[in-house]
Structures are given as C-alpha cells and as structure tokens.
Amino acid sequence: MLLALAVIGVVYAALSPETGRAEATVSASVKDVTEGKRLFDQSCASCHGLNAEGTKTGPSLIGVGAAAVDFQVGTGRMPAANPGAQMPRKRPVFDDQQTKALAAYVASLGGGPAIPSKEQVDPATGDAALGQSLFITNCAQCHNFAGGGGALTGGKKAPDLHETTPSHIYSAMITGPQAMPVFNDTTVTPEQKRAIIAYIVETREEPNPGGFGLDRLGPVSEGLVGWVVGLGLIVAAAVWITAKQREND
C-alpha cells in the first residue's frame, strides 16, 4: 500500500504542470532576491543603508515596493552619482534582469506596490478620450497638456513623458517619485490609469503638420515665439535691404 501511494504521488507530481510552475516560481524568486541583495550591497547600500533602512544621504526603501525600484532604476535615475533636488532620466546602469532582481529584493523587505502587468498598462485597451480629461485635470499643470514637462519650484522639474514606457508611467502614478503625488487606486482607478497612458501614447505619436511643434508648449508660448522670431527676421531683412540700397546709391 505504501509503495502504491508513493508511485501515485510521483506520477501525479510529474504530470501536474501547476506544481512544476509553482516550484520554478519559488526558486526563481529566491534567486532574484539573492542576486538583488548582491547588487544592492554593491551599488545602493552606501546611500540607503546595508539593510535599506536609510541614511542621511538616502531614504529608507522598506515598504516602497518593487514598482518604485523598477521606475527609479529602470529610468536610470538610480543609482545616483550626485544626488540633488532632481534626479534626471539617464541611461540605466542595470539591465532588465538586474532591475527585476533589485526590485524583488526590495519588495522582500516590506511589500509595497508591485510592478504592473502588461495588461494593466496596455494603451490599446485604454480610453484615450477619458485619459485626456483625467490628464488635464491631474497632470497637465506640471507635465504640460501634451506631456512635454515643465519647471517646478526648488530647482525641480516635471520630466517630459515622450520616452517614458507605459509601465514606468503606471509605476510613477502608484509610487509618486520625487515631487509627484501618489495616485492610488482610490484616487485614480486602474482603468483610469490605463486611460491616461492611452492618451499620452496617442498624443506623442501625433504628427505636427504645421512644421516645428515647439514641444507643444501651448498657443500663448507658440504665439510669442512666432512674434519674436517672425518680427526679428522681418526687422533684420529690412535693415539688410536698406543697407544694400545705400551701398548702391
């Protein structure tokens, strides 16, 4: 009887794909956390502390979640060589797998928002018209109505969104990096976040049939540039024509 039970157990385990996947997930997670800890000690602990508890030069990362790490590291803002009021976007130091490992390690310290799934950030399933209304209400005052970014107080700047991936846009909304507020699911639902992403993607893909778009700063700024540059060229042309006429006389 014992032999029969053992054989049944072995056969069931071999034929059950769910068990195999679960074991693979657990081992992969442990592997990611271990690798993430190694990378953290190497590149992050000097500012954030050996146990991510924070120091005078870097905040605690306990409870910030994997999404915050994916955004900060994936956009190259971290690790920061020269911390300041604003961490600009730059080429990432770590590749996607290393970023995933760092995120897994930080998430293991205290939870926090997870990295959004592909379905959550798919702009093709979002309502761009709704996203425009939400973006103008919640985001345009800092990021410009077309996502071009803008200056803030204290030497800070709302970055442009032209190259930001849908996943990083979603992560920024749920983690509130730097001067940005947190838009949790009560304030802005997941469906509304996806709508905002759809609007951003649709807007930045629109062509500029009139020529140079001036980063879509708006009619007032664009009109000012038109007047200053246009009138300047007219004045310069008038001066040049007058000087030529005097030379001919």
Secondary structure, DSSP 8 states (H G I E B T S, - for coil): -HHHHHHHHHHHHHH-HHHHHHHHHHHHHHHHHHHHHHHHHHHTHHHH-TTS---SSS---TTS-HHHHHHHHHTT-SS-SS--S-------SS-HHHHHHHHHHHHHHH-------HHHH-GGGS-HHHHHHHHHHHTHHHH-TTS--EE-STT-EE---SS--HHHHHHHHHH--TT-----TTTS-HHHHHHHHHHHHHHHTS--TTS--GGG--HHHHHHHHHHHHHHHHHHHHHHHHHHHHHH-
